[in-house]
Every structure is written in C-alpha cells, then in structure tokens.
C-alpha cells in the first residue's frame, strides 16, 4: 500500500460528522430558506426607504413592500420544496410578473393577475408615463403609476439578484452589489444622500444575509462553503474599517460630489436628456446645464418680454417645498379661466401670446400670468382656481402649440402703496407663516421692515435688502456650502452666506413677507429670454417678435398679494430677470437688473423699444467661471470610466477563474474536519491542466488523464542552464516527484469518491482535507507555471481557456481576439527578451 493510500485509509477510518442537510442548523430543518429570504427582503426594503426624496411622499412604498415580500416568499417556498436553483429564479420572475399585474393592471388582465394583450398595451402607456416623468422632473418626482411600476419592477429584480448571489452562486458577500445599486440612486440624486434609516436597515439586512450564510449548513448543489469561519469577525472588522476610511477619503479627491458631473441633486436619466423644468424647484441642476435643453419659443403682443409661469409653491413647511396640486379642486378645460378675486385697478392690460414648447416635457404648462383662456392644446388639461397653474390630465407639454389670452392690472407705486385694506378671499395656505422658521429669518425680517408702515413698503424693503451689495448670485456656493435646493432649513445658511440662486432669494422674500403679514407664494417658471430675430404672425395682432427660453432661464420669483390688485410679482434675485417699474427704487432707472449693464438681444425686431421697461440683461451662463472647471472634468471622468470598464472587462476572466478555484477548494464542516469535495477538486485539476495546454479528452478515464498529466513536460524538473547555453533554463529528464505525488493523491481521492463504497454504508464522509486539497492543487499550479513560457503564463492568468470555453463562442469572441493579439505580442516580446539576454551573456563572456 502506498503512502497516499495509507493516509487516505486513516482519514476514512476517523469518525467524521454526519453530512449536514441543507437548512439544518440551530433553528431547525427547513428554516434556512425562510430566514434567508426574510434577510433579502429586509435588506431590499431597507434600501428602498432611501428612495424617499427621490420619489415624493410615501404612497409608493406599499406597492414596493408588497412586491418585495411576494417575490421573496415565492422563492423561499420553492426552495423549501428543493426546487433547482434555475427554477427558483424563474419562479421569482413569474411571481414578480403576477404581483405587478395584480397591483397595476388588475382591470387589464385575466383573473386580476394573469397578463394579457391588454396588459401589454397598458404597460406601454405606463412606461411612456415613467419616461416622461424622468424627462420632465427632478427629485423628488411625483409618484405616478408609471414611475412606481418601474421602481417595483427594479426592486423585484434586485431581490432575485441578491438571492441568486447569496445562494445558488455561493457568493453572499457579493450580494451587497445589488443593494449598492439601489443606494447609488439616492446617493447621487438627493442632497441628503441615502439617509441614516435606509442605510442602517440595508446594512442590517446585509449582515443577516452573511450571518445566515455562515450559520446554516450549505446546500451541496451550490458547490460552495458557507459554514462558520473562526476568522470571519476579524476579517469583517478589518474590511469594514478599510471601507469606511476609503469612503471618507474618496469624496475629498474625486470631483463630482459638489460640482462637475454629479452635483448634489443631479438628475440621472436613463431615457435620455432631460428637457423639462423641475416643478419641485431644485432649479440648480437646470441652471447648471450649459447647453440649455428644453427650448421654448413664444411671440407676444406685450411691450416687454414675459415671465412664463409653470407652477406655484405655497406651502412653506418641511425640508422640501413642492406645489400643492389640489387635485380635488382642479377644473377641467382651459377655454375659460378666472383669477377668483376682484381686481379694482383702474386699468387692465390684455395681451396675446403664442407659445411653442418644442421638446420641453413637463406635466405643467408654461403660460404668462394671469391667463384668461388657453386654446389649441391637445389632450386633456385642468387648472387650479387658486393659482391658475395648468396641468395635463393624460398628457404633457411636449410639442404643444397654443394661444394664451392673459390680463394683468396696470400697477403703479401709488396703487400698491394705497392698497392697505385687510386681505380677504385668500386661501389660508397663502397666509399662514411657517411653524419652524429659523431665528435668523425672523430677526432679519423684523430688522429689514422696522421702518416700513405699509405692506408695499415692507415688500420693497425686503427686495431692496436681498438685491443689496451684500448678496451675490451664485450657482456653486449653495452646493459647496451644503444648502442647495429649497426648504426652511437652507434659508438660515443662505442668509448667513449671502450667496445663492433664484430659489434662495425668492423663498427668503416669500417667507419674510408672510412673517410681516403679507400673503405670498413662489412662482416657478422661466425668466424673460432672448429674441430669436424671427417674427410670428397672429390674426388681429400682425407680426410679433419671437423670444426663446431654455433650461438656463429656469427661474423662481415671489408673488405677494395686495387687496384689490391680486398677485403681484417681485424680483429679489440680482442679475436675473426684470425688475418691474412698480418695484424699482427711485435710484434705479429702467427695469433691467442692477447687476448687469448690457441689454443686448431684447430690442424688438421692428426697431421699437419697450416703453415701460428696458429689456433684461443677458443671463449669465453657468458654463463660465468656477462652474467651468467642473464641466471641463467631464471628458476626463468619462475617459477614466471607459478605461476602468475596459480594465474590468479584461480582468473578468481572471476574476472568474479565481472565484471558481476558491469555491471548489473550500471545505465543508468545521475546524479540522473541513473536507473538500473530490469531484470539485478534480474539476479544478482538469481546468488547471487545460489552462496550461494539457486538455483532457472526452473519452479519457481519470486514471488515463492523470498518467498523461504526470508524464507531460510540466511534471519535469527545470535545471539551471550551463554557462555556455543561450537559454535561461532547461527541462531536465527527471520527474518532479512532489508534483507527481500531488496528482496521484488527487486522482486516488476522486476515484475513491466515484467508484468506492458509498459513504452512507460506513457512516463516513468522502473527501480530502481542505488544507491537503489546497496544497496539492497549489503544487501542480506551481509546476505548470514553472515549466510554461511567459506567453502561456499570461494566457493562463488573464485568458484561461477553461473559462473562455464555458462562455461559448458568442460571449468569448472578444476575449479570444484580444487573446490572440496578446499572444502574438507576448511571443514577440519573449523572443526579443531571450535574444537580448543571450546577446548580453555572450558579450560578457567574450
């Protein structure tokens, strides 16, 4: 009996623990699938909590929760009945289709959950609605059925992915990539990032997944070990500490967290370029768009360019302000609209405007205030009597051409100053001051208006304060200072830093006006734009000059209510828009911004000048100045991302090969009884030989293949060359005894496992000790590398044939092309290196 056979016999004779059944653990048989599925559901639901703020409110969470739970429970049930891993994943996909049909297409399906042709038609409509939402809005977006459907489907697929990584593929630690994919969305889009609650629950669920993988005995079909490891806690602590340090340091050196490609609150848009105005008034992203997407043109009979108003924000409580759609009070049709309050001004100015929205996509319609009628629209539209905002019922603003008839009172400083009657007929939401106003806002309002007696005087004092020399217009300061966006929480920082953009100035004036008893709201839309040089003919009006606006003109301004005069716009933002004549100080002439001196582009094409107010100055492009540095980094970042992708693509065969080797050699059991499965170890030996050119034949027996491998040149010892030799090494005639013994041990173990007496008859486990399997495979690998050339080594490491052959001809052709090129280059380099070494040696000897 050989030494190897004696050792194997001793191993077989030792009492071994009984094989663990899947799911057998401290919690009892059959518990494992349910605990693991519960852990997956907890982690995915925890990650989905971070989407609050990407999606507005919480109405979307119940469908998400239902979808995640149903898919998780279905997969647990199939795994309880020991279904194959492929069937478990397929069952998860089927259950996802059923629950999505039941939730979103109950009326368009068979029996409420079986998809039909009507379901597919409704699905197309929902997907179009979702794409329009992404194109038209920024976070937080309104949770309509389309966007919630996409969210539920994506999270259901994440459940299946995480489950597949944790169980059939035997890579529970890698399952965190699926959770990370969910957390990346709020991390990139929300100024508040993921949030502590979503992060804590996601981390807790992920740790439960890892704990389940370590606690329960593995399923033999996974071909992976997930038993407890004594060094797991130490390695996990070290990994977590390194990850935390890298995370904290990475944001300091990588651009894009506060400028450049991914500013706070930036839109990640998988459907293409966003062209709509964000009605949730995170306007910084639109203003930072240097190309100016979402072009709108309009021609008007007004004597000055117009503000195009889209939505109104009137509720000023909370971290983020958004419009109140008041769906219950909206009125259908836009043929006739009414402001809802009495206008006592002695003179009204009526004007006609033709608007062409082009590729601008939004559920809200941009119109000049105050519209009396809008004609020419396609689709169904409704309007809010309290704000006159127009919103599509089943359509959006894209490719709309319409005629707006509007009317505004002709305002003067005398009329406004005399409007001191008590406010009547205004909804309470426009009057009520915020309940959690920062102290600096309240004290600033009191000090600024201390010497003002009338509402108009107070409004002018607030506007004068915000347009004063202490405040500057900036797109970057709020991002770098961490107060980008809207809400009461940012006003304190804005008044301290005295730098921001339109939403900060408008919200500061609106809140301070309410604190002084003046009803206020914020209008969101577009500041007056630029002339295109063209004219548009309107029946009864003649040829009118055409103007254009785009994302760079996105703007917010406050509207204050004066009894008998209605809602009056003011302009507290320096360098933006037009200061109306009634809101100008006596020291400021004209209606242009006091921070700009050039009024090019706004003189009507017929040569007439605007009599009541000069044209506004050209708006500053955010692509200039400090913002330009971030934009210049975009090509570099994309190039780096492309290089990284190519590196990962090139390294993927090596990574896959290393993962397969590690899983095959990982033993099952605990402590010193960890045994590696002989079939897996034998498969690793065959693949290792394949990578170095000793490919097993289909008709070979294990013993025949083993004999051929032992007799191959790879098993021979290399000797140092003679001094007169021109080569680096030479292959000796004697066999490498250690490598031959390693191959023999692995072959004996495999034959004993395959052809010996079943283990159940003698109560022992068939297998190799894990350390022995790792040692012998390592010995064979070292011998193969030692006897292979540099080209063969590179191919075995980076383009292993054992992996590429499994990927098939369709998936493996890029690697084979790259491999052939690499082999040729490597062969040429190897020949050149040998000749250079040989020449240098001859020179030294000569």
DRENDO-814464 format. One line per field, with one value per residue (C-alpha): z, y, x; residue number from 1. Coordinates in steps of 0.001 Angstrom, whole numbers. Each point is the difference from the previous one (the first is absolute). Example, Ala and Ser with C-alpha at 12.3 -4.5 7.8 and 13.67 -1.06 7.14 Angstrom:
2
c3 <- 7800/-660
c2 <- -4500/3440
c1 <- 12300/1370
i <- 1/2
END
This chain:
846
c3 <- 0/-959/2419/-1608/396/3656/704/-1784/1948/3274/-1002/-868/3252/2109/1183/-2026/735/-1864/-3126/716/-1844/-1566/2416/3028/2584/3418/-1154/-1190/-3363/-2679/1589/-2196/-3168/1986/2116/-3039/-2015/2959/178/-3717/367/2986/-1797/-3210/1861/2107/-3123/-1524/2984/-1249/-3111/2045/-1353/-3430/-76/1753/3112/1054/-2203/-2127/2880/495/-3605/395/3299/-1485/-3018/2026/2514/-2636/-2066/3092/1400/-3366/-285/3592/-655/-3127/1843/2837/-2537/-1179/-3449/-2209/238/-3561/844/3138/-2005/-2687/2679/1363/-3440/-483/3414/-809/-3198/1863/2852/-2375/-2092/3085/1359/-3151/-2690/1877/-2366/-3102/889/207/3467/1365/-169/-3320/-2671/-3312/-3115/1779/2777/-2484/-1487/3476/787/-3012/1236/3500/-1343/-2145/3069/1950/-2727/-150/3761/-117/-2900/1505/3691/2470/3465/1759/-2882/358/581/-2943/-1021/-2674/2196/2880/-2404/-1154/3627/1051/-2991/629/3702/-777/-2340/2720/2346/-2583/-587/3684/603/-2940/1175/3590/-700/-3406/-879/3524/243/2910/469/-3651/471/1430/-3566/-646/3106/-963/-3382/1828/2367/-2819/-1300/3104/696/-3370/-231/3497/1725/3249/-1587/1214/3499/3215/156/-3477/519/3414/-1177/-3157/1993/2523/-2740/-1688/3255/500/-3469/915/3377/-1589/-2473/2858/2437/-2098/-1685/-3746/-2702/-1836/-3313/500/-129/2544/3659/2203/3370/2921/-87/3188/-1695/-1542/2650/-171/-3787/-24/2489/-2022/-3257/1526/1416/-3326/-1858/2400/-354/-3795/-114/2095/-1957/-3478/-49/783/-3089/-2586/-1708/-540/3528/116/-3593/-3447/-1234/3025/2059/2951/-1183/-3554/-2278/-1071/-3087/-1737/-2636/-1495/497/2395/-1584/2604/2867/3412/1683/3369/-319/333/-2772/439/-2414/-2815/551/-91/-3427/-2279/-3233/815/-585/-257/-2370/-21/-2419/370/-1757/1920/-478/3348/-90/1992/74/2340/2901/-819/3135/479/3607/3371/3374/2933/2905/1757/2706/-96/-1405/-3644/-1562/-2873/-1703/1418/-3030/1823/-2337/1641/-849/-3532/-2872/-3371/-3209/-631/-2293/2780/3213/2839/2601/2692/1653/-794/-1831/788/-2047/-2254/-3061/-1221/-2582/-2241/-2145/-2400/32/-2264/1617/-1679/2582/-2411/1871/3425/1970/3181/1471/597/-2747/-152/-545/784/3049/310/-2708/-875/-2647/-1684/-3376/-2440/2514/-761/2738/3216/2330/3288/1941/3660/933/2854/-2091/-3680/-553/-2923/177/-2460/976/-2448/-1976/334/-1495/-2678/-3565/1067/-1828/1637/214/3407/722/3287/1980/2719/1804/-894/3295/1404/3228/1103/-490/1902/2825/382/105/3773/306/2026/-2091/-857/-2139/21/971/3370/-1456/-1602/3282/2714/1032/292/3435/152/-1332/915/2386/-2479/-2513/2553/1413/-3487/-1080/3090/-420/-3752/261/3289/-1621/-2489/679/-2997/-1557/-3182/1948/1807/-3275/-1521/3098/-227/-3744/488/2744/-2157/-3064/2071/-407/2789/-2042/-3076/-2581/-100/-1217/1778/3497/1132/-1217/1635/3158/216/-315/-3621/-692/1868/3402/3269/1024/-2751/675/3101/-1903/-2924/2176/1720/-3180/-2000/-3220/-1994/-3034/-763/2239/3036/-687/-872/2999/2372/-1163/29/3553/1368/-1652/1770/3283/-599/-762/-3817/-1850/-2207/-2234/-2343/-3756/-1946/-3709/-2354/92/-3166/-2656/-3183/-3404/-2788/-2752/-1493/89/370/-1627/2206/-1351/1051/1461/-3015/89/3573/1076/1089/3189/1318/3426/1077/3095/701/456/2639/2751/3185/1259/2820/-462/2738/317/256/589/-3136/-2183/249/-103/-758/-1061/1423/-1011/2978/-1919/-1214/-3613/-982/-1770/-20/2936/-771/-108/3128/1936/-931/2429/-970/-268/-2592/-3497/-2356/619/-648/2670/1911/-192/-3812/-2404/-3431/-1335/-3334/-1675/1375/-2372/-2164/-3564/-1424/1620/2681/3569/3053/1496/3520/836/-1762/-1013/2443/-144/-1460/2610/1339/-1402/2678/-2284/770/2958/2824/-1375/-3143/1944/813/-3592/-1283/2182/-1719/-2961/2360/2264/-2934/-1342/3390/257/-3459/886/3259/-1897/-2443/2874/1720/-3269/-549/3581/154/-1194/2630/2726/-1028/-57/3465/1387/-1434/1452/3447/122/-1137/2581/2910/2404/1824/3694/2939/1503/-1029/-1607/-2987/-3063/-3636/-2436/-2243/-3166/391/640/-3029/-2169/1205/-945/-3504/-521/1289/-2480/-2777/712/-538/-3144/1377/-1000/1140/-2710/224/-227/2627/3355/3061/286/-3665/228/3224/-1620/-3010/2283/2123/-3121/-1592/-121/2730/2512/-718/2068/-1451/392/-202/-3438/-671/-249/-3757/-608/-1678/1926/3507/1182/-1278/717/1652/-678/3559/1198/2647/2811/2142/-2902/-1090/3566/132/-3215/1279/3288/-1798/-2458/2752/1955/-3036/-971/3597/63/-3377/-24/3648/2490/685/3058/1452/524/2346/1521/-1198/-2257/-3194/-617/250/2900/-1194/744/-1951/-3044/1/447/-2823/-2476/842/-618/-3424/-901/983/-2105/-3021/314/502/-3229/-2080/-2034/710/-2665/1359/3503/-1106/-1865/2968/2338/-2093/-2718/1536/-2645/2657/518/-3598/-1222/2436/-1128/-3513/-3379/218/3358/-278/-3393/1336/2407/-2667/-2312/2785/1001/-3465/-187/3488/-833/-3103/1812/2927/-2255/-1802/3321/1335/-3048/176/3705/-463/-2819/1967/3052/-2158/-1762/3270/1437/-3022/296/3647/-736/-2995
c2 <- 0/3374/2861/1806/-2990/-377/3641/-299/-3108/1756/2889/-2317/-1860/3130/709/2880/2047/-900/1992/3093/360/3280/2200/-2006/2310/1357/1101/-3412/-1659/1918/3398/1051/1024/2108/1745/750/1309/2123/1443/818/1655/2065/1201/962/1702/1847/1176/1094/2285/2189/737/2328/3356/-1440/-830/2475/-1164/-3604/-1121/-2026/-2077/-2380/-1359/-340/-1851/-2328/-777/-752/-2199/-2019/-700/-941/-2324/-1707/-780/-1244/-2302/-1460/-513/-1772/-2584/-359/1426/439/3429/831/-773/2143/3001/-652/-219/3335/1583/-1509/1192/3466/76/-1144/2511/2877/-977/-258/3356/2126/-1797/-1775/1269/-777/-3609/-3436/-852/3066/-1298/-1811/2300/379/2127/2775/-222/519/3024/1496/-794/2045/2958/-262/-173/3076/1786/-1018/1254/3295/358/-538/2394/2660/-23/-212/-1400/-296/-1138/-534/-3729/-652/-3535/-182/949/-2197/-2940/426/278/-3172/-1938/1107/-888/-3367/-769/1095/-2577/-2731/1184/164/-3426/-1508/1404/-1095/-3563/-1729/1862/-350/3626/1531/2843/1005/291/3448/1226/-301/2064/2511/446/1191/2305/1647/1681/2114/482/1719/1764/1128/2799/-1918/-3119/-3412/975/-1822/-2105/-1489/-648/-1649/-2322/-925/-761/-2025/-2097/-531/-1152/-2433/-1408/-542/-1446/-2478/-1045/-661/-1579/-2501/-2994/565/-1730/-2424/1232/3426/-1497/2553/84/2380/-1553/2049/1128/920/2901/1493/2696/1200/200/1690/2621/692/212/2339/2293/220/624/2787/1720/-267/1341/3035/765/-728/2868/2424/-860/-1036/2933/-155/-91/3767/1041/-1380/-3138/-905/3086/-458/-670/-761/-1911/-3495/-525/-3427/1174/2756/3703/1683/2956/883/2434/-1586/1002/-959/3088/-1560/2410/-147/-2921/1753/3168/-1988/-1429/1894/-1275/1303/-2919/285/2969/1861/2782/2567/3108/2583/3258/1227/2955/-1870/-3640/-2146/-2320/-3456/-1425/-3753/-894/1651/-996/1194/-2388/1018/-2650/-2937/-808/187/2191/-1130/1123/-989/-1290/135/-2694/11/3675/81/887/-1697/1927/3175/1861/2369/760/2440/1428/-453/3412/3536/2282/3688/1497/2820/-1481/-3566/-1047/-2849/-1845/-2925/-2519/-2976/-2680/-2912/-2428/-2101/-2820/1525/-2779/680/-814/3756/2554/3205/3048/3719/1112/447/-2197/522/-2725/-2478/-1433/-2414/-2633/-3715/-2427/665/2814/1451/3179/973/2880/1049/342/-258/-2695/-2276/-3703/-2850/-2726/-2638/1910/2355/3191/-1559/1250/2223/3221/2160/3515/1694/3012/1605/3096/1841/3273/2976/508/3111/719/2200/-2771/-2524/2364/891/-3647/-260/-1665/-3233/-3102/-1880/-3024/-1427/-3685/-566/-1886/3256/1931/-2417/566/-3069/-1590/-723/3166/314/2854/1779/222/1451/2541/1034/631/2107/2104/522/1168/1895/3430/-1083/657/-1350/-3464/1431/1806/-3247/-1929/2605/-31/-3781/123/2863/-1965/-3143/1943/1971/-124/-2571/-2743/-1684/-2324/-3355/-3492/-1601/1507/-1863/-3313/512/1315/-2907/2017/-690/-393/1370/-92/1860/-1799/1699/3566/422/-995/2219/3068/-747/-619/2655/-1941/-2197/-136/879/-2535/1273/3649/-737/-2238/2442/2843/-2151/-1253/3410/1533/-2480/748/3641/-890/104/-3060/-1482/-2918/-1005/-166/-2427/340/1934/3489/2130/-1432/1191/1056/-2525/2648/-1621/1202/-1882/1170/-74/772/3470/749/-9/-1166/-275/-474/-3512/-774/-3197/-1452/-3233/-1739/2827/2351/-2149/2361/446/3266/1037/1183/2119/636/3519/460/1216/-530/-3755/-1820/2297/-1356/1395/-659/-365/-1984/2147/-443/-1915/1050/3456/2228/1234/3802/-32/-1843/2260/2312/3613/-364/-2769/963/-2470/-3485/-1967/-1701/2366/-2519/-58/2759/-1538/-385/-1601/-2276/1391/2860/-944/-884/2808/2555/1151/189/-1047/3103/-1134/-1836/-702/-3543/-2295/-630/-3246/-2718/-1352/-3382/-2516/-1457/2972/839/-2477/-2360/-462/-1919/-2684/-160/-378/-3044/-1799/-1360/-1086/-1789/-1731/-1031/-1354/-1867/-1488/-1088/-1510/-1881/-1380/-1031/-1792/-1668/-1159/-1210/-1759/-3435/89/1014/-2713/-2619/980/-103/-3473/-1309/1405/-1489/-3424/-295/1314/-2803/-719/-660/1703/161/-2712/-2069/2316/-2274/1062/-1877/-2235/638/3733/-393/-2297/2574/2602/-2296/-509/3727/803/-2420/1449/3502/-1136/-2033/-3517/-293/-3146/-2119/-901/-3755/-33/-1660/1900/-2342/427/3777/-102/-2141/2326/3033/-1628/-861/3427/2438/1984/-2697/144/1923/3105/314/3025/443/-583/3095/-392/-514/2695/-698/891/-3445/-3535/-2875/-2958/-3617/-881/301/2506/-2458/2412/965/-3633/-930/2897/-1146/-3575/980/2049/-2819/-2614/2190/566/-3703/-1002/2509/-1031/-3742/-963/-1181/2657/2079/-654/-3692/639/3311/1946/3009/-335/2895/1532/2217/3577/770/-3084/924/3563/-1151/-2579/2269/2719/-2404/-969/3665/968/-2799/969/3636/-924/-1999/2408/2921/3573/-9/-3164/1446/3220/-1942/-2269/2994/2503/-2090/-3457/-2430/-1816/3157/1193/-3416/107/3462/-1314/1410/2928/1309/-934/1441/3377/-1763/-2351/2898/1824/-3232/-681/3515/-291/-3373/1386/3048/-2115/-2528/2772/1557/-3383/-685/3478/-414/-3367/1275/3120/-2051/-2420/2835/1714/-3270/-597/3545/-559/-3329/1443
c1 <- 0/1387/467/-2910/-2302/999/-802/-3323/-878/842/-2201/-2875/383/-328/-3534/-1421/-3076/-3143/-658/-1988/-3245/-893/-1714/1006/1339/-727/-3455/-1060/-492/-1808/597/2886/-1935/-2451/2627/2157/-2948/-1030/3507/-78/-3409/1160/3112/-1817/-2864/2556/1790/-3315/-655/2816/-2079/-2177/1044/638/-3715/-2254/-1862/-585/-2901/2416/1387/-2966/188/3770/-372/-2624/2154/3130/-1830/-1894/3127/2032/-2673/-483/3692/111/-2953/1598/3274/-1838/-1217/3625/-593/3041/1671/-1047/-3626/213/1183/-2610/-2675/1129/-351/-3466/-1160/1369/-2046/-3127/282/728/-3012/-2209/1205/29/-2054/-2778/-2693/2061/859/-1556/-1326/1740/3577/577/1469/-1793/327/-1871/2582/2814/-1768/-466/3638/1096/-2036/1468/3550/-603/-1338/3095/2333/-1874/318/3748/369/-2229/818/2834/-74/-2282/-2210/-3736/-652/-2320/-901/2695/2935/-1235/-333/3593/1153/-1851/1308/3571/-115/-1605/2900/2422/-1592/606/3572/899/-1559/1904/3325/-561/-1159/410/3185/1373/1196/-1944/2486/-399/-3769/687/538/-3738/-760/2667/-1699/-3127/1882/1956/-3180/-805/3710/406/-3361/-1000/1883/-626/1530/-1211/-1068/792/-3185/366/3698/-450/-2788/1893/3143/-2012/-1596/3353/1578/-2882/679/3653/-981/-2404/2659/2425/-2450/-1875/1588/268/-1952/2266/-1417/1527/3507/1121/792/-1944/747/1213/3604/1875/1806/-3121/-539/3578/-22/-3414/1189/3126/-1961/-2565/2668/1828/-3256/-969/3374/-67/-3559/886/3164/-1323/-2467/2819/2025/-2620/-1759/-3719/-1395/-524/684/634/-1700/-2108/-915/-2312/-3518/1101/-2299/1027/-2102/-6/-2502/2125/554/-2404/-1783/-2610/-118/115/-3269/1457/2239/3441/902/3748/341/-1859/2006/3245/-876/2395/-1594/-3474/-2376/-3772/-276/-3347/-887/-2767/-1264/-1998/-1840/1364/2353/2653/1156/-2066/563/-1401/-1543/-347/-888/-436/1408/-2040/625/3193/320/2381/3411/-1039/-2659/-2131/-3211/-3346/-1884/-3365/-1319/-3436/-527/1392/-2322/28/560/1950/-2423/-1003/1907/-605/2409/-2652/377/-1082/2442/-632/2827/-1206/1702/519/2597/-1038/2517/143/2857/705/2202/1800/1413/2099/1728/-704/-1674/-1925/-3418/-384/-608/2108/-2245/206/-1969/-2956/-1530/-3667/-78/2350/-983/1612/1128/-110/-1027/-1885/1063/-1218/725/171/-2343/2311/3184/-1093/2651/-882/760/-506/-2442/1230/2627/2949/1335/2219/-648/-2897/-891/-2635/-1374/-210/-2166/1059/-830/1893/-777/2147/1804/1618/1801/-2896/-2566/2092/816/-3677/-1080/-250/-3413/-160/650/-3182/-799/3531/401/1613/2991/1214/-202/1126/3642/2224/29/3728/1615/3708/718/2257/-2862/-2406/2459/1124/-3589/-643/3133/-406/-3643/327/-497/-2704/-3684/-1897/77/1514/2723/852/142/2298/2224/400/729/2480/1771/361/1154/2502/3766/414/-1716/1434/-1522/1818/-785/2936/-34/-3163/1422/3369/-1665/-2425/-3230/-896/-3702/-2979/-1657/166/3162/2029/-1202/2126/3141/-954/-486/3304/2001/-1919/551/-2346/-2242/-3609/-1743/1873/-813/-3646/-636/1694/-2236/-3147/582/962/-3085/-2273/1700/-983/-3614/151/-1423/2699/887/2836/-503/2192/570/2261/1434/-338/2265/1676/-1278/464/-172/-3102/-3606/-3270/-3244/-3091/-3457/-1008/3452/2295/3609/1282/3634/951/1919/1588/759/1670/1335/2444/-2962/-1694/-1042/-1983/-1434/-2344/-3582/-1605/-3719/-1452/-3716/-1752/3064/575/3292/2920/3446/3238/3610/2397/2635/2909/1153/-3127/-3180/-1589/-850/-3559/-457/-2193/2740/2913/1701/238/3786/-315/-1024/-1571/-1175/3138/1981/2228/2848/129/824/-504/-3548/813/-2476/-3241/-833/-2992/867/-2107/2282/-2461/1146/-1915/-1545/-669/3217/3270/783/1755/3685/1297/-81/3288/897/887/2647/2260/2160/326/-2606/2093/2626/-2519/-1226/3569/409/-2863/2033/2769/-2471/-1674/3395/1015/-3297/551/3528/-1248/-2701/2565/2263/-2875/-958/3563/316/-3372/1253/2758/-2476/-2448/2728/1214/-3531/-617/3258/-760/-3487/1167/2755/-2053/-783/-3229/-292/1646/3482/2418/-2799/-430/4/131/-2238/2178/-2110/499/3716/288/-1804/2490/2920/-1411/-613/3484/1535/-2203/1235/3596/-597/-697/-3655/-1886/-1571/-3706/701/2755/-457/1242/2959/965/-152/2010/2700/195/277/2716/1964/-305/2946/-1716/905/3724/2479/1603/3750/2263/1627/3658/2179/287/-3708/-2012/-3215/-1039/-1049/-206/-2338/1569/-884/-960/-3591/-1075/-725/-2042/-2249/-452/-971/-2495/-1674/-97/-1663/-2660/-671/-322/-2406/-2187/-83/-786/-2865/-1386/534/445/-2592/-2684/732/-3459/884/2919/-1171/3029/411/1969/2316/3421/1012/-273/3644/1118/-2095/1281/3604/-106/-1778/2507/2879/-1367/-590/3543/1430/-2076/1019/3634/139/-2144/1265/-896/-2725/-1605/65/-1663/-2660/-673/-303/-1972/-1691/-406/-1337/-2045/-2097/-207/-1118/-2933/-1048/-529/782/-2455/1169/3654/917/1233/2309/1260/756/1789/1666/1401/1375/1451/1584/1654/1288/1132/1715/1884/983/1128/2182/1477/711/1719/2153/926/955/1997/1822/863/1293/2236/1335/890/1654/1871
i <- 1/2/3/4/5/6/7/8/9/10/11/12/13/14/15/16/17/18/19/20/21/22/23/24/25/26/27/28/29/30/31/32/33/34/35/36/37/38/39/40/41/42/43/44/45/46/47/48/49/50/51/52/53/54/55/56/57/58/59/60/61/62/63/64/65/66/67/68/69/70/71/72/73/74/75/76/77/78/79/80/81/82/83/84/85/86/87/88/89/90/91/92/93/94/95/96/97/98/99/100/101/102/103/104/105/106/107/108/109/110/111/112/113/114/115/116/117/118/119/120/121/122/123/124/125/126/127/128/129/130/131/132/133/134/135/136/137/138/139/140/141/142/143/144/145/146/147/148/149/150/151/152/153/154/155/156/157/158/159/160/161/162/163/164/165/166/167/168/169/170/171/172/173/174/175/176/177/178/179/180/181/182/183/184/185/186/187/188/189/190/191/192/193/194/195/196/197/198/199/200/201/202/203/204/205/206/207/208/209/210/211/212/213/214/215/216/217/218/219/220/221/222/223/224/225/226/227/228/229/230/231/232/233/234/235/236/237/238/239/240/241/242/243/244/245/246/247/248/249/250/251/252/253/254/255/256/257/258/259/260/261/262/263/264/265/266/267/268/269/270/271/272/273/274/275/276/277/278/279/280/281/282/283/284/285/286/287/288/289/290/291/292/293/294/295/296/297/298/299/300/301/302/303/304/305/306/307/308/309/310/311/312/313/314/315/316/317/318/319/320/321/322/323/324/325/326/327/328/329/330/331/332/333/334/335/336/337/338/339/340/341/342/343/344/345/346/347/348/349/350/351/352/353/354/355/356/357/358/359/360/361/362/363/364/365/366/367/368/369/370/371/372/373/374/375/376/377/378/379/380/381/382/383/384/385/386/387/388/389/390/391/392/393/394/395/396/397/398/399/400/401/402/403/404/405/406/407/408/409/410/411/412/413/414/415/416/417/418/419/420/421/422/423/424/425/426/427/428/429/430/431/432/433/434/435/436/437/438/439/440/441/442/443/444/445/446/447/448/449/450/451/452/453/454/455/456/457/458/459/460/461/462/463/464/465/466/467/468/469/470/471/472/473/474/475/476/477/478/479/480/481/482/483/484/485/486/487/488/489/490/491/492/493/494/495/496/497/498/499/500/501/502/503/504/505/506/507/508/509/510/511/512/513/514/515/516/517/518/519/520/521/522/523/524/525/526/527/528/529/530/531/532/533/534/535/536/537/538/539/540/541/542/543/544/545/546/547/548/549/550/551/552/553/554/555/556/557/558/559/560/561/562/563/564/565/566/567/568/569/570/571/572/573/574/575/576/577/578/579/580/581/582/583/584/585/586/587/588/589/590/591/592/593/594/595/596/597/598/599/600/601/602/603/604/605/606/607/608/609/610/611/612/613/614/615/616/617/618/619/620/621/622/623/624/625/626/627/628/629/630/631/632/633/634/635/636/637/638/639/640/641/642/643/644/645/646/647/648/649/650/651/652/653/654/655/656/657/658/659/660/661/662/663/664/665/666/667/668/669/670/671/672/673/674/675/676/677/678/679/680/681/682/683/684/685/686/687/688/689/690/691/692/693/694/695/696/697/698/699/700/701/702/703/704/705/706/707/708/709/710/711/712/713/714/715/716/717/718/719/720/721/722/723/724/725/726/727/728/729/730/731/732/733/734/735/736/737/738/739/740/741/742/743/744/745/746/747/748/749/750/751/752/753/754/755/756/757/758/759/760/761/762/763/764/765/766/767/768/769/770/771/772/773/774/775/776/777/778/779/780/781/782/783/784/785/786/787/788/789/790/791/792/793/794/795/796/797/798/799/800/801/802/803/804/805/806/807/808/809/810/811/812/813/814/815/816/817/818/819/820/821/822/823/824/825/826/827/828/829/830/831/832/833/834/835/836/837/838/839/840/841/842/843/844/845/846
END
